[in-house]
Amino acid sequence: MMRASPVGSDFPRLFGRYRLQTLLAKGGRSLVYLAQDTALNRSVAVKVFPGAVAPSRMPEFFREARAAARLKHPNIITVHDLGEMNGQVFLAMDHLVGETLARMVAKGAPSGVIARLDLIDQLCDGLAAAHDASVLHLGLRPSKVMVGVNNQMTLLGCGLVRALERASAAPIKYSAAPAYLAPEQIAGGAADHRTDVFAAAVVAYEVLTGMRAYSDAPSAMSERMTETAVPSVAAKWPEIAPAADALMQRALARDPAGRFQSVPELRAAFRAIRDDVARRSGAAAAGEAGVRSEFPESAGGVSPFADTEKTRRPVFDFGDEAVTTLRAEAAPTEEMRQSRSISPPAPTEPPADALRTSAQFPRILSVRFCGDVGDVALPFGRTLAGRAMDVGLPLMSRVASRHHAAIVVTLSHVTVEDLGSENGTTVNDARIGSVCQIEDGDLVAFADLEYRVEIIRSDPDDAG
């Protein structure tokens, strides 16, 4: 995004119902202006394509552009108007406040691997929604992505490359960003949804490593026709290197048939990496040693985090006599995560030796977060809170982050940790900067959503 500058002499300040104010960006075939919609009295971005569309092909352009304009998704820019003025076609869109993904990555942000994987997840969400509507991007690159408040990502330009291809007054040349072109685009072959898969993986690599996967040099474009491998991510994130490197090798295959065959497939692969990182960091936050001390293995106890292949979750039966049980269950499937509602397994009889430890401390029986939008019972282990689809505590607020905070529940304590959210997490009105232990009756706020914590513990005098 270039620095805003006054409107030049090429266009009048009043462009139909839009009063052009400043030039925001200049591309190879378009100009983007900040403008005032005089009919609705709101700020918009007006994108004009001077001389890019042949007058005889305007109907073809509008047909393709209307399909893109119908896209409605949180990760795709909203188009409000489409038309022609003085022989120039234009789009009126949301005026986004933020910075391009290119600028964000150049600054080294965001800092954590989970936050970077969240950005990639949003990128895939928007691209998948476009493909569902049979709209291709074909020009995806970091400068075509805006990042706003709470790292909310918005795709720009969906469908416009294809619209210009079919209605251009001159042949389209992919010269603006050759580093993000798939081999079939370089060769002048047919492009399809797998072309976007390739570009999404190139952008994802840059988000993860801070480095471009490929060079803009003509020689590099020629090499990409035979070799598309990229350096390992191990230098930046060794903990995800094996899985991420294998993902990149497949997503960047020279032959489209060898790639992930859809954006949802690519997204699922990235989510598996993110979930693995979250699970391992959650186990570390809970404290392997601390959990084992509550369930001494010498006494036949069971650690909820002892099995790395499965997620062990304490399950409770809240009858007249509250009984704590432990049961190993398979990790939730992707389909279950999408549903947001993972039912706890049926309670089973607890190990006798595990129950004998109840006399040592008042065990936690249940944890609930009680808010204006309802009460949420939290399972043992790590629960993510945020706006994303895969969290256990959904935050229905536009100012909450996708993965805002993490709550860890063990048999002895409950902690909350802010995950670098934009608007913060507070405990009893004090903003926290690291892991914070919480108690019954505490008030925990995620951005503008406040919850009262309810923790029920066993009575040691009744144990045994």
Secondary structure by P-SEA (a helix, b strand, c coil): cccccccccccccccccccccccccccccbbbbbcccccccbbbbbbbbcccccccaaaaaaaaaaaaaacccccbbbbccccccccbbbbbccccccccaaaaaaacccccaaaaaaaaaaaaaaaaaaaaaccccccccccccccccccbbbbcccaaaaaaaacccbbbbcccccccccccccccccccaaaaaaaaaaaaaaaacccccccccaaaaaaaacccccccccccccccaaaaaaaaaaaaccccccccccaaaaaaaaaaaaaaaaaaaaaaaacaaaaaaacccccbbbbccccccbbbbbbbbbccbbbbbbbbbccccaaaaaacbbbbcccccccaaaaaaccccccccbbbbbcccbbbbbccccccccccccccccccccccccccbbbbbcccbbbbbbccccccccccccccccbbbbcccbbbbcccbbbbbbbbbbcccccc
